[in-house]
Amino acid sequence: MIELKTALGDITKMECDAIVNAA
């Protein structure tokens, strides 16, 4: 459960970074 939450958190951070870089 914790590992899954961490993975989702990392994915969300990566997506945010991608959006910022694309902006």
Backbone torsions as a table, in degrees:
resi	resn	phi	psi	omega
1	MET	NA	-48.7	-179.7
2	ILE	-64.3	-42.0	-178.7
3	GLU	-62.5	-40.7	-179.3
4	LEU	-63.9	-43.5	-179.9
5	LYS	-61.7	-41.4	180.0
6	THR	-64.7	-42.2	-179.6
7	ALA	-62.3	-43.9	180.0
8	LEU	-63.9	-38.4	179.7
9	GLY	-63.7	-42.2	-179.9
10	ASP	-64.5	-42.0	-179.5
11	ILE	-62.9	-42.7	-179.4
12	THR	-62.0	-42.9	179.9
13	LYS	-62.4	-43.0	-179.7
14	MET	-62.7	-41.8	-179.4
15	GLU	-64.0	-42.2	179.6
16	CYS	-62.2	-43.8	-179.6
17	ASP	-62.8	-40.2	-179.3
18	ALA	-63.8	-40.7	-179.8
19	ILE	-64.9	-43.0	-180.0
20	VAL	-63.3	-42.9	-179.1
21	ASN	-66.0	-35.4	-178.1
22	ALA	-75.4	-27.8	-176.7
23	ALA	-63.7	NA	NA
